[in-house]
Amino acid sequence: MLGGRTNHWGRYSFRNGPYDFKPKSRDGLGFDWPLSYEDVAPYYDKVEMLIGVYGDNNGLENTPDSPDGCLLPPPKPRISDLLMQNRAKGMGIPVVAAHRAVLTQRLDYNRLPAKLHPGNAFAQRIVSEAMQTRAACFWATPCGRGCSIRATYQSTTVHIPPAMASGNLDVLPNAMVREVTVNAQGKATGITIIDKTSGKERHASARVVVLAASACETVRILLNSRNAQFPQGVANSSGLVGKYIMDTVGSSLSAQIPLLESLPPYNDDGAGGAHIYAPWWLYKEQLAGKLNFPRGYHIEYGGGRAMPSASTGASMEWLTGGSYGRKFKEDARRYYGSFVSFSGRGDMIPNENSFCEIDPSKKDVWGIPVLRFHWKWSEHETRQAAHMQQTFADIISAMGGKVRGKPQLDGAKAIAQGGLIIHEVGGAIMGDNPSKSVTNQWCQTHDVKNLFLTDGAPFPSNADKNPTQTIMALAWRASDYIVSELKKGNL
C-alpha cells in the first residue's frame, strides 16, 4: 500500500521523554538508547510543524512540552471527556488534550517552510505549496476512512505529493523487495525485487539503501540477504537481527455511564478520534518501588456521540436484553452516547524470548521466505496490564458507570496478544557497540555503512508513547546525516 501504515493509524503523536531514551539507567532493565531526548527534540519540532499535530503543553513529568509554534490548538473536549476528566482528577490522574496529527487550523505555509528547510528556497517552495492544499478539519468523517481535504496526516497526502512535485522521486509500485545486494567491499549496491504483476526479478541500483518497510519486514529483508560475506544476513554480524522485537502493552475495558443517558441531540463528532488522554502519572511511585511493575502506560479514552453505525444497537444489548420496535428506538435514544472505552498503551521491556527468524520451510506467494515469530510477555508487562484493568474499573466507578463484563485482574489474561496493537518495533536495535547492536544512533548499520534502517527496527526499547512520531523524527535525523555524509564523500 503506497504510504504504508500512515494510511490507517490512530494519529496519536507523542514524543518520547528523557526517561524513555535512558530506561536502563533509570531502572536497570532493557537497554539505553545511544542518544538522548535533546538529540531528537529538534526533529520532533520539525515533524510537528510539518505534519500538523494538535495538543497542549502541560508541564508533566517525562511528557515533553513542545516549543511555541509547533502544536496546533486542540479541539474542545466532548461532554463525556469532561466527565472523565473531572472524575479522574479526583483520583490524581491527569487528563489532558491528546496529541494527534489532525489539522485544527490550516498550517502557516508562509512561516513554517523556512523553519523546516532554512536556506533552501526550492524545498521551502515545494513544502509551502503542499501545505496550501491542506484544509482544517471540519469534524465530518472518521479519520480512518481517509480525508479528502487532507486535514489528517498520512504519507499519501502529506509526503508523497511534494516529493513527486520536486522531480526527485520515482515510485515503483508492485515491487516486492527480496534482498539487499552488496559488493565484495561490503557496500550495499541496491535491492533485488520481484515484480508482483509479472513475477520477474529486477534489480534497482543505489548509492545508499534505506529500508523503511516496518520493523519486521525490514528484518525479513535483512535476514533473506545472505551471501558468503554475510551468511546470517546483511548487517547481522552481531547475530541480533530479528532479536528483541517489541509491541505495545495493551488492555481495554468498556462501560456504560448512566449520567450520559438521554442527552439532547447535538453534534459531537469531533476530530475522528480522541480529544483527550491520560499520560502516565506514577513515575515517582514507580521509582520509589511502590508498584510491582517498572514501566508505565497512558490511557486512550473513547466516548461521545459520533455517527451511529450498525453496531450501535448491538452494543446496548447487554443492558436491554435485546429490544425491538418502539422499545428499541427508545433504548437507542436513551443509551446513544453513554458508552465509553478505556485502552491502556504501555511500555514493553525487550526480552530474549521475543524474536523472529526466517521460517525454514514456508515462503510467500512470490517465493520469498517468511518470518517465524516467538513471543513472550514478562511479568513486567502482565502486571502492568492488570494495573490498567483496575485503574479503568476505578475510573468507571467514579463516573457512576457500569463495566461491560468485569475487569480482568489476571494480567496474563488481560494483556493483548503480541502483535495485536500493531506497534511492533525492534529487531535491529541501535547502540554504540557493534557486537551488541545492529545500527548506530544515525540508524546506519554497523556492518554496511551505506545501509540505513528508518522504521521502528532500530528501537532498543518501546516506551508507552505510540512510536510513529519518534520513527519520523529519527528518519529525518538520519536523512540529514546521510546528506552530510554524502557531501563529505563518506558513503
Helices and strands as residue ranges (DSSP letters): G 4-7, H 18-21, H 23-27, H 37-51, E 53-54, E 71-72, H 79-89, E 96-97, H 112-116, H 121-132, G 143-145, H 155-158, H 160-165, E 175-182, E 188-195, E 201-205, E 209-211, H 215-224, E 249-256, G 258-260, E 276-278, H 283-287, E 297-302, H 311-314, H 317-320, H 325-335, E 339-346, E 355-363, E 369-374, H 379-398, E 402-403, H 411-414, E 451-453, H 468-488
